């Protein structure tokens, strides 16, 4: 592993995960550099090694892009072999957490509002000793009734598209954490874990356990769920995901970008809610939202495809 380190005044460190999409990474890093507080934020960019020979040129292009940044607050870690996103996220976040005690986690397909770092840092400070809060999330599914709110929402699940956490939470996490089979197969578990129909999380967890997907996130969410934790969500997203039609999200046939209109990103840090006041009404609004209806359809279609392929 090749590593470069640079100094700088420390806010919460930012861990960026990239692989073979130099165009996506360039857009994400441009938006990150436009964020308030970027020059004082330590940034570590993790680039996984190529999985196939055909990936070598694009991985090399990503590494060159990172090395050419020449910014004093940016360091990088390049893998010689391919870890995959599951192991890359776990190892990279763990390394940063050990050094700094907290972390902001971004992937290369995100584009940030200029307030993103301010939002994450303010929330990390505000909820640092709030033991029930396990993560701070930057992405919010679009629900019309929530767009005008100026207050964050406490919800009992997690999300992988731009988030932050502390050592006190991450140190409980094990990549293979799972419920006993009897509990996993129970109707009551499915209802609770899926947030009463918000998203088919139980299906995703089963797919990971049975090897049809290679997910870190669903085991992280199960850990949060297992401990009765919550995540803090903005009422409207402070970052956007532009990789929904690529890679593990289903390829070019993924209908999300054709069926869901992207809302404007939040441009001011919202007020912080009390974490014990779960946003049940907001959860109802999210369950009914067009974006989540589309996401549920995509998830179930993808799961059916994986099950069919694995049975051959």
Secondary structure, 3 states (H helix, E strand, C coil): CEEECCCCCCCCCEEEEECCCHHHHHHHHHHHHCCCCHHHCCEEEEECCCCCHHHHHHHHHHHHHHHCCCCCCEEEEECCCCCCHHHHHHHHHHHHHHHHCEEEEEECCEEECCCHHHHHHHHHHHCCCCCCEEEEECCCCCCHHHCCCCECEEECCCCCCCEEEEHHHHCCCCCCCCCCHHHHCCHHHHHHHCCCCCCCHHHHHHHHHCCCCCCCHHHHHHHHHHCCCEEEECCCCCEEECCCCCHHHCCCCCCHHHHCCCCCCCCCCCECCCCCCECHHHHHHHHHCHHHHHHHHHHHHHHHHHHHHHCC
